[in-house]
Amino acid sequence: MKQLALMAVAVAGCAEPQIPPPVRTSPPTIGSRPVGPGAASEIDSCGLGSIADLVGKAVTETTADDAGKRSGARAVRVIRPGMMVTMDFRPDRLNIDVDDKGIVTNLRCG
């Protein structure tokens, strides 16, 4: 009987303790971008709404300057395929992604 009690104690000591799941104290995110109510203002922090018409158009010498003025973004960069860029997130920077033919494929803040 004493051996059975010792075995029960030994087996119980091997069991993992029950730990409650962590409590989320910050809003959910995708990458570094917030998701949910109120997130739209942070995702469009560089004026994307005012320049959406650029998608599908060819980039010219003045595209970056014009987009910056229209959007109010503090910085603008045109990103071509294979181009190396910094990965720092700046909400006030407008990124203009273009394909190998120089057509705007995407606009994003960061």
N, C-alpha and C positions, 0 to 999 in steps of 0.2 A: 504494500500500500504506500509505504514511504517512497519507494522507487518511482511509483506512478506519479506521485505528487511532484517529485523532483523533475521528472520528464516533462510534465505539464508546464512547470515554471521555465524550464530550458527552452521549450518550444515557443512559449509566449514571449520570451526575450528576443527571439529571432524575427518576430513579426514587425513589419514597418509601422511606425506610429501614424495615426490618422491626422494629417495636417490639412486645415481648411484651405480652399483655393484663395489666391491673393485678391484683394479688393482693389478695383481700378479707381484711381483717384484723378486721373487725367483723361481728357477726351480721346476717343479712338483716333488713330492716324493711319494713313497709307503712306509708307515711307516717312517723309518728314512733313507731310501735308495733313492738316486736320480733316476729319470727316464728320458730317452731321450738320445740325442747324448752326448757322453762323459761320460755317467753314467757307462759304462762297466768297466772302469778302477777303479771306486770307489767300485763297487760291487765285483770285483775280486781283492781286495786289499791285499789278503793273499795268493795268488798263487794257486787258485783253478784249473786253467787250467793244471797245471803240475801234479796233483794228481787225476784227474777224474777217472782213472782206479781203484781206491779203492772202488768205489760204487759197491755193490754186493759181496764184498769179506769179509771174516771173520776177525775180529779184533784180533790181537795177542799182546803179551807184548811189541813188538817193533813198532807197527803201528803208535802210536803218534809221537815217535821220528823220525821214517823214514819219515812220512808225513811232519813234521816240517822242516826237512833238505831239502827235495825235493821241498817244496813250498816256503821256505824262510819266513814262518810265524814266528812272534816273540813269539807267545804262541799257544799252541794246547791243546784242551780238548776233550775228548771222552764223549759224552752225552748218557747215557743209559735211557731206558724208566722209568719214574717216578723219575728220578734224579733231585734234586734241583740244579739250577744254577743261577748265577747272571744275571740280565737283562741289564747290562751296555753294550753299543755297543763299541767294540774296533775293528776298521777296520783291524788291523794287527793280530788278533787272528783267528785261524782256529778252527771251531767247526765240530767235526765228530759225526754225529748222527748214533746210531746203534739200531737195534731192539732187542727184548728179546732173540734172538738166537745169538747175537753178530755179526750180519751182518751189514755192513755199508749201510745205507739207504739214507744219504744225507751229503753233504759237504757244509759249508757256512762260510762266514767271519762274524765276530762279536764277 
